[in-house]
Amino acid sequence: MEKLFSYGTLQQRNVQIETFGRELSGKEDTLQGHQLSEVEIKDEAVIKASGKNIHPILKASKDLSDEVKGTVFEITKEELQQADSYEVAEYKRVSAQLKSGTTTWIYAAATD
C-alpha cells in the first residue's frame, strides 16, 4: 500500500469516487515546511470532478513553523497512478515526511 497526503480536493468524497471508484478513509496529519497557495485549473475533467477551477497547491517554504493540515490515505499502487492522472501538470508528486513521522507522497508545485 502507498500513503498519500491530501490537503485539497482529493479529500472531497465526490473526487475520490470519480478518481478511485470508492470513498477513502484516512487520518489527519500535518506537513511542515510548506505553505498553501492557489493554482487555476484549466482541465475540464478535473474542474468537473472537483466543482472548482481554483485548487490549493503546496509551496515549499523550508520554515518548519509553516504547516499544512490534511489527511493521509492508504491507497494501492494502481490508485496512486489514478491520482497522478487526476493531478494537472502544475503539480509534481514527491515524497515527504509528515509531523507524525509518516513518510508519504504529496503533490506539490512543479515549479517554485
C-alpha positions, 0 to 999 in steps of 0.5 A, spaced: 500 500 500 502 507 498 500 513 503 498 519 500 497 526 503 491 530 501 490 537 503 485 539 497 480 536 493 482 529 493 479 529 500 472 531 497 468 524 497 465 526 490 473 526 487 475 520 490 469 516 487 470 519 480 478 518 481 478 511 485 471 508 484 470 508 492 470 513 498 477 513 502 478 513 509 484 516 512 487 520 518 489 527 519 496 529 519 500 535 518 506 537 513 511 542 515 515 546 511 510 548 506 505 553 505 498 553 501 497 557 495 492 557 489 493 554 482 487 555 476 485 549 473 484 549 466 482 541 465 475 540 464 475 533 467 478 535 473 474 542 474 468 537 473 470 532 478 472 537 483 466 543 482 472 548 482 477 551 477 481 554 483 485 548 487 490 549 493 497 547 491 503 546 496 509 551 496 515 549 499 517 554 504 523 550 508 520 554 515 518 548 519 513 553 523 509 553 516 504 547 516 499 544 512 493 540 515 490 534 511 489 527 511 493 521 509 490 515 505 492 508 504 491 507 497 494 501 492 499 502 487 494 502 481 490 508 485 496 512 486 497 512 478 489 514 478 491 520 482 497 522 478 492 522 472 487 526 476 493 531 478 494 537 472 501 538 470 502 544 475 503 539 480 509 534 481 508 528 486 514 527 491 515 524 497 515 527 504 515 526 511 509 528 515 509 531 523 507 524 525 513 521 522 509 518 516 513 518 510 508 519 504 507 522 497 504 529 496 503 533 490 506 539 490 508 545 485 512 543 479 515 549 479 517 554 485 
